[in-house]
Every structure is written in C-alpha cells, then in structure tokens.
Amino acid sequence: MRSLEELKSIDDGGSFDLLVKEKEKAANGDEPLKLELLTDSVLPGFIDMHYRKAMERKRLADEAFRKETNINNGLQFRFLNFKIPKKTRSRVPVPAIVQDTISKLESQNSSSVKRGFVGVEEEDEEIEKKPLVKKQRKADHSLEKKKKKNKTTIKKKNLDDQMGLNPRPVIPQQFQDEIDKLNGTDVMLVGQKTMTSTDMDRHQGRFSIPRGKVRNHAFLREEDDPTEGVKCSLIQPCLKVLTDLEFKKWTMNTTFSYTLIKKWNSVACNEENVLQPGCLVQLWSFRVGSNLWFALVNLNLKREDNVGSSSTGITNI
C-alpha cells in the first residue's frame, strides 16, 4: 500500500488535497483516524481503477485474438477453395491402318449390336409388364379370399352335414307331444353329441356340450345369464320330467361348454334313460312361458322300449 506522502505526490488537480482536508476535519486532529478515513475513501476507487484497466486489457486481447482467428480462417477457406486448372490433353493421332481395322470390326459386329439393342428393348417390355403381373397377383389374391369366404359360408351351411344332422332334424313325436301338453314354444335343437365317461361320472355331476357341438345359440334370451346359471327343467329320454336343474356356460381359455348341473346324476343313473358312454344324444330347448326347458333325446333308445309314457307326471327328485 502507498504511503500518504506518495499519494500526495500524485498530480490529481487538487482533488486529493481537498479529500485530505475533509478527512482532517472529520478526524478532528486524530492522525490515525484521518489515515483510516482516507484509506477507506481512496482504496475502493484504486481497486476499481485497476479492475477496469485489467478488463480493458482482456477485451483488447480478445479482439486481437478474434481478428487473428478470422484471418487464419479466411486463409484456410481460400486454400480449400483453391482449384488447380486441368490441362487439356492432346489426342494421339491414330494411324490409317488402325482406323480401317476398327471400321471393319464395327461393320462385322453391327448385327450383334442390333441384337443387343433388341434384347434391351425386350427387357424394357418385361419391365413394363411387371406392374401387370402385380395386378394379376392382387386379383388372384382377392379371388382366393372370396373362395375362402365361400368355403366358410359353405361350412356354415353344411354344419348339419358335419354333425350328421342332414336332413334337418326334427324332435321325436313323443317329445313333441309332451311339449304340447306343457304349452311349450320355440322348440330348437341346441346340439348333438356322443356321451362321454365324464358325462356319466357321478363325481363330476354334469352333462356338457362343447362349443364345437353347439348348433344354435338363439335359445338363450337377454334375461338369461348362463355364466351365473339359469334354472331349468328337463324332459328325460324316458319322457319323465325333472325340475330344478341348472344350465351354465363354462368358459375355458378361448372356448366354452354349455353344461347341465344339479340333479344331473339323477338323469345319468336312471336306468330307464339307458345312457352310457358312446350313445348319441340330442339336447333340445323350448320355453314354457318365460322359463327355460330342455329335452334330452337318446337316439340309441328305441321308442317302443321306453318305460316312461305321456301319463308320467313331473318328478322333483
């Protein structure tokens, strides 16, 4: 730090002397206090002056650096865009003998060259024909789709044939008579299947018609909820009526089965029904009022062998 005498020697136009007098008056004769007041007044300005000078030097240095960089970049750009002009090459004169041989070869190969052009034209024609081939493929693809649709419709139409139900099945007259006595309506075939050992198993206690054997789904109404279970009654193969069964739809992964549960064992174990694994049965549905009813027909059971008769009453086993 500079001393007071050094500060006084600086020519500042008398401003420093005025500052000293002001601080002497404020210090009231106290010399250390006067120096402290002068230091507090002069030192910040001194630091600020040097800071501004340092910033000015930095600015000038940055400008000089930018100018130098721009100059170097300009030189580099000019260097990169610099092109060396190509020299024109003079052609070597061809002797007359060589020209004659070349003309002869060209005349001999003219026919082959023409054939080559013809081949190119044929290739162009093939290229032009390619879009037509694509269109033909699309048309063939659409025809295949139509054929598939027709096949599916034929399959649906011939569903009766696949299930062995052609000609169109009709419920046996004995069952129709029983349905008429109950004032039943909307008689329709639900499905046809072969009895399995599971259907006859007492521990299972159910009769199921898998999705592939179901012929008609229209027997269910909006008020029916087969997933929760629908109460129903059944005319057994022996023509006896069993009430308080339950009809349910069991969903398994991507498929389902319609099932009759509750009291099914009474049907399976009834010897008069002559039910056993391997016999062919049909399940028919009808309505008595709004109530759902079924009729199970054993196609292997001869009607004259029936123990039951139309006089048989409703059982509640």
Contacts in CASP RR format, 6 or more apart in sequence:
PFRMAT RR
TARGET T0000
AUTHOR 0000-0000-0000
METHOD contacts of the structure
MODEL  1
MRSLEELKSIDDGGSFDLLVKEKEKAANGDEPLKLELLTDSVLPGFIDMH
YRKAMERKRLADEAFRKETNINNGLQFRFLNFKIPKKTRSRVPVPAIVQD
TISKLESQNSSSVKRGFVGVEEEDEEIEKKPLVKKQRKADHSLEKKKKKN
KTTIKKKNLDDQMGLNPRPVIPQQFQDEIDKLNGTDVMLVGQKTMTSTDM
DRHQGRFSIPRGKVRNHAFLREEDDPTEGVKCSLIQPCLKVLTDLEFKKW
TMNTTFSYTLIKKWNSVACNEENVLQPGCLVQLWSFRVGSNLWFALVNLN
LKREDNVGSSSTGITNI
1 39 0 8 1.000
1 43 0 8 1.000
4 35 0 8 1.000
4 38 0 8 1.000
7 16 0 8 1.000
7 38 0 8 1.000
7 42 0 8 1.000
8 16 0 8 1.000
8 17 0 8 1.000
8 20 0 8 1.000
10 16 0 8 1.000
19 38 0 8 1.000
19 41 0 8 1.000
19 42 0 8 1.000
20 34 0 8 1.000
20 38 0 8 1.000
23 34 0 8 1.000
23 37 0 8 1.000
23 38 0 8 1.000
23 41 0 8 1.000
24 34 0 8 1.000
26 33 0 8 1.000
26 34 0 8 1.000
26 37 0 8 1.000
27 33 0 8 1.000
27 34 0 8 1.000
27 37 0 8 1.000
155 162 0 8 1.000
158 166 0 8 1.000
159 165 0 8 1.000
159 215 0 8 1.000
160 166 0 8 1.000
160 168 0 8 1.000
160 169 0 8 1.000
160 215 0 8 1.000
163 191 0 8 1.000
163 192 0 8 1.000
163 213 0 8 1.000
163 215 0 8 1.000
164 192 0 8 1.000
165 189 0 8 1.000
165 192 0 8 1.000
165 215 0 8 1.000
169 189 0 8 1.000
169 192 0 8 1.000
169 282 0 8 1.000
171 179 0 8 1.000
171 187 0 8 1.000
171 189 0 8 1.000
171 282 0 8 1.000
171 284 0 8 1.000
171 295 0 8 1.000
171 297 0 8 1.000
172 297 0 8 1.000
172 303 0 8 1.000
174 239 0 8 1.000
174 303 0 8 1.000
174 306 0 8 1.000
174 310 0 8 1.000
175 235 0 8 1.000
175 239 0 8 1.000
175 284 0 8 1.000
175 295 0 8 1.000
175 297 0 8 1.000
176 187 0 8 1.000
177 310 0 8 1.000
178 235 0 8 1.000
178 239 0 8 1.000
178 241 0 8 1.000
178 295 0 8 1.000
178 310 0 8 1.000
179 187 0 8 1.000
179 235 0 8 1.000
179 286 0 8 1.000
179 293 0 8 1.000
179 295 0 8 1.000
181 310 0 8 1.000
182 288 0 8 1.000
182 293 0 8 1.000
183 288 0 8 1.000
183 289 0 8 1.000
184 286 0 8 1.000
184 287 0 8 1.000
184 288 0 8 1.000
184 289 0 8 1.000
184 293 0 8 1.000
185 286 0 8 1.000
185 287 0 8 1.000
185 288 0 8 1.000
185 289 0 8 1.000
186 219 0 8 1.000
186 285 0 8 1.000
186 286 0 8 1.000
186 287 0 8 1.000
187 284 0 8 1.000
187 285 0 8 1.000
187 286 0 8 1.000
188 216 0 8 1.000
188 218 0 8 1.000
188 219 0 8 1.000
188 284 0 8 1.000
188 285 0 8 1.000
188 286 0 8 1.000
189 215 0 8 1.000
189 216 0 8 1.000
189 282 0 8 1.000
189 283 0 8 1.000
189 284 0 8 1.000
189 285 0 8 1.000
190 209 0 8 1.000
190 214 0 8 1.000
190 215 0 8 1.000
190 216 0 8 1.000
190 219 0 8 1.000
190 258 0 8 1.000
190 283 0 8 1.000
190 284 0 8 1.000
190 285 0 8 1.000
190 294 0 8 1.000
191 209 0 8 1.000
191 213 0 8 1.000
191 214 0 8 1.000
191 215 0 8 1.000
191 216 0 8 1.000
191 282 0 8 1.000
191 283 0 8 1.000
192 213 0 8 1.000
192 215 0 8 1.000
192 280 0 8 1.000
192 281 0 8 1.000
192 282 0 8 1.000
192 283 0 8 1.000
193 209 0 8 1.000
193 210 0 8 1.000
193 213 0 8 1.000
193 280 0 8 1.000
193 281 0 8 1.000
194 278 0 8 1.000
194 279 0 8 1.000
194 280 0 8 1.000
194 281 0 8 1.000
195 275 0 8 1.000
195 276 0 8 1.000
195 277 0 8 1.000
195 278 0 8 1.000
195 279 0 8 1.000
195 280 0 8 1.000
195 281 0 8 1.000
196 277 0 8 1.000
196 278 0 8 1.000
197 277 0 8 1.000
198 204 0 8 1.000
198 206 0 8 1.000
198 208 0 8 1.000
199 206 0 8 1.000
199 207 0 8 1.000
199 208 0 8 1.000
199 268 0 8 1.000
199 275 0 8 1.000
199 277 0 8 1.000
200 268 0 8 1.000
200 275 0 8 1.000
200 276 0 8 1.000
200 277 0 8 1.000
202 265 0 8 1.000
202 268 0 8 1.000
202 269 0 8 1.000
205 261 0 8 1.000
205 264 0 8 1.000
205 265 0 8 1.000
205 268 0 8 1.000
206 259 0 8 1.000
206 260 0 8 1.000
206 261 0 8 1.000
206 264 0 8 1.000
207 259 0 8 1.000
207 260 0 8 1.000
207 264 0 8 1.000
207 267 0 8 1.000
207 268 0 8 1.000
207 296 0 8 1.000
208 250 0 8 1.000
208 257 0 8 1.000
208 258 0 8 1.000
208 259 0 8 1.000
208 260 0 8 1.000
209 257 0 8 1.000
209 258 0 8 1.000
209 259 0 8 1.000
209 283 0 8 1.000
210 255 0 8 1.000
210 257 0 8 1.000
211 255 0 8 1.000
211 256 0 8 1.000
211 257 0 8 1.000
214 258 0 8 1.000
219 285 0 8 1.000
219 292 0 8 1.000
220 226 0 8 1.000
221 290 0 8 1.000
223 290 0 8 1.000
224 230 0 8 1.000
224 292 0 8 1.000
226 247 0 8 1.000
226 248 0 8 1.000
226 249 0 8 1.000
226 258 0 8 1.000
227 248 0 8 1.000
227 249 0 8 1.000
227 251 0 8 1.000
228 248 0 8 1.000
229 246 0 8 1.000
229 247 0 8 1.000
229 248 0 8 1.000
229 249 0 8 1.000
230 246 0 8 1.000
230 247 0 8 1.000
230 248 0 8 1.000
230 292 0 8 1.000
231 244 0 8 1.000
231 245 0 8 1.000
231 246 0 8 1.000
231 247 0 8 1.000
231 291 0 8 1.000
231 292 0 8 1.000
232 245 0 8 1.000
232 246 0 8 1.000
232 247 0 8 1.000
232 260 0 8 1.000
232 291 0 8 1.000
232 292 0 8 1.000
232 293 0 8 1.000
232 294 0 8 1.000
233 241 0 8 1.000
233 242 0 8 1.000
233 243 0 8 1.000
233 244 0 8 1.000
233 245 0 8 1.000
233 288 0 8 1.000
233 291 0 8 1.000
233 292 0 8 1.000
233 293 0 8 1.000
233 294 0 8 1.000
233 314 0 8 1.000
234 241 0 8 1.000
234 242 0 8 1.000
234 243 0 8 1.000
234 245 0 8 1.000
234 260 0 8 1.000
234 267 0 8 1.000
234 293 0 8 1.000
234 294 0 8 1.000
234 295 0 8 1.000
234 296 0 8 1.000
235 241 0 8 1.000
235 293 0 8 1.000
235 294 0 8 1.000
235 295 0 8 1.000
235 296 0 8 1.000
236 242 0 8 1.000
236 267 0 8 1.000
236 270 0 8 1.000
236 272 0 8 1.000
236 273 0 8 1.000
236 296 0 8 1.000
237 272 0 8 1.000
237 273 0 8 1.000
237 274 0 8 1.000
237 275 0 8 1.000
237 281 0 8 1.000
237 296 0 8 1.000
237 297 0 8 1.000
237 298 0 8 1.000
237 301 0 8 1.000
237 306 0 8 1.000
238 270 0 8 1.000
238 272 0 8 1.000
238 273 0 8 1.000
238 306 0 8 1.000
238 307 0 8 1.000
238 308 0 8 1.000
238 312 0 8 1.000
239 306 0 8 1.000
239 308 0 8 1.000
239 309 0 8 1.000
239 310 0 8 1.000
239 312 0 8 1.000
240 270 0 8 1.000
240 272 0 8 1.000
240 308 0 8 1.000
240 312 0 8 1.000
240 313 0 8 1.000
240 315 0 8 1.000
241 312 0 8 1.000
241 313 0 8 1.000
241 314 0 8 1.000
241 315 0 8 1.000
242 263 0 8 1.000
242 266 0 8 1.000
242 267 0 8 1.000
242 315 0 8 1.000
242 316 0 8 1.000
242 317 0 8 1.000
243 314 0 8 1.000
243 315 0 8 1.000
243 316 0 8 1.000
244 262 0 8 1.000
244 263 0 8 1.000
244 316 0 8 1.000
245 260 0 8 1.000
245 261 0 8 1.000
245 262 0 8 1.000
245 263 0 8 1.000
245 264 0 8 1.000
245 294 0 8 1.000
246 260 0 8 1.000
246 261 0 8 1.000
246 262 0 8 1.000
247 258 0 8 1.000
247 259 0 8 1.000
247 260 0 8 1.000
247 292 0 8 1.000
247 294 0 8 1.000
248 258 0 8 1.000
248 259 0 8 1.000
248 261 0 8 1.000
249 256 0 8 1.000
249 257 0 8 1.000
249 258 0 8 1.000
249 259 0 8 1.000
250 256 0 8 1.000
250 257 0 8 1.000
250 258 0 8 1.000
250 259 0 8 1.000
260 267 0 8 1.000
260 294 0 8 1.000
263 317 0 8 1.000
266 317 0 8 1.000
267 273 0 8 1.000
267 275 0 8 1.000
267 296 0 8 1.000
268 275 0 8 1.000
272 306 0 8 1.000
272 307 0 8 1.000
272 308 0 8 1.000
273 296 0 8 1.000
273 298 0 8 1.000
273 301 0 8 1.000
274 298 0 8 1.000
274 300 0 8 1.000
274 301 0 8 1.000
274 305 0 8 1.000
275 281 0 8 1.000
275 298 0 8 1.000
279 298 0 8 1.000
279 299 0 8 1.000
279 300 0 8 1.000
279 301 0 8 1.000
280 298 0 8 1.000
280 299 0 8 1.000
280 300 0 8 1.000
281 296 0 8 1.000
281 297 0 8 1.000
281 298 0 8 1.000
281 299 0 8 1.000
282 296 0 8 1.000
282 297 0 8 1.000
282 299 0 8 1.000
283 294 0 8 1.000
283 295 0 8 1.000
283 296 0 8 1.000
283 297 0 8 1.000
284 294 0 8 1.000
284 295 0 8 1.000
284 296 0 8 1.000
284 297 0 8 1.000
285 292 0 8 1.000
285 293 0 8 1.000
285 294 0 8 1.000
285 295 0 8 1.000
286 293 0 8 1.000
286 294 0 8 1.000
286 295 0 8 1.000
287 293 0 8 1.000
END
